[in-house]
């Protein structure tokens, strides 16, 4: 969660976290601690526990999907009609850095403007 959130936060993008069922309690506790610290702007980190409803249908061209799920999750995301039709970029689980001493990380994400207030409504 934190490796994805860090890039989003530095780029001024809100981050929605949807943990696996097995890790949802721990993830919720971490998110709560981060939000209660007061260090994050409102809306910078949002948590979804359970199903995502029509969330992927609400994405548009300014959004990006990052994930740390399985290959099956990647296939489902990349096959989603809205992601295909709107050419919404997604990042794979991990990308090997070209720097020999760097750890394996995901590429940074970018957005045209800071948009902390954007909140998602899952139906």
Secondary structure as GFF3:
##gff-version 3
##sequence-region A 1 123
A	DSSP	alpha_helix	2	10	.	.	.	ID=ss1
A	DSSP	beta_strand	15	17	.	.	.	ID=ss2
A	DSSP	three_ten_helix	21	23	.	.	.	ID=ss3
A	DSSP	alpha_helix	24	36	.	.	.	ID=ss4
A	DSSP	beta_strand	45	47	.	.	.	ID=ss5
A	DSSP	three_ten_helix	55	58	.	.	.	ID=ss6
A	DSSP	beta_strand	64	66	.	.	.	ID=ss7
A	DSSP	alpha_helix	71	79	.	.	.	ID=ss8
A	DSSP	alpha_helix	81	85	.	.	.	ID=ss9
A	DSSP	beta_strand	89	91	.	.	.	ID=ss10
###
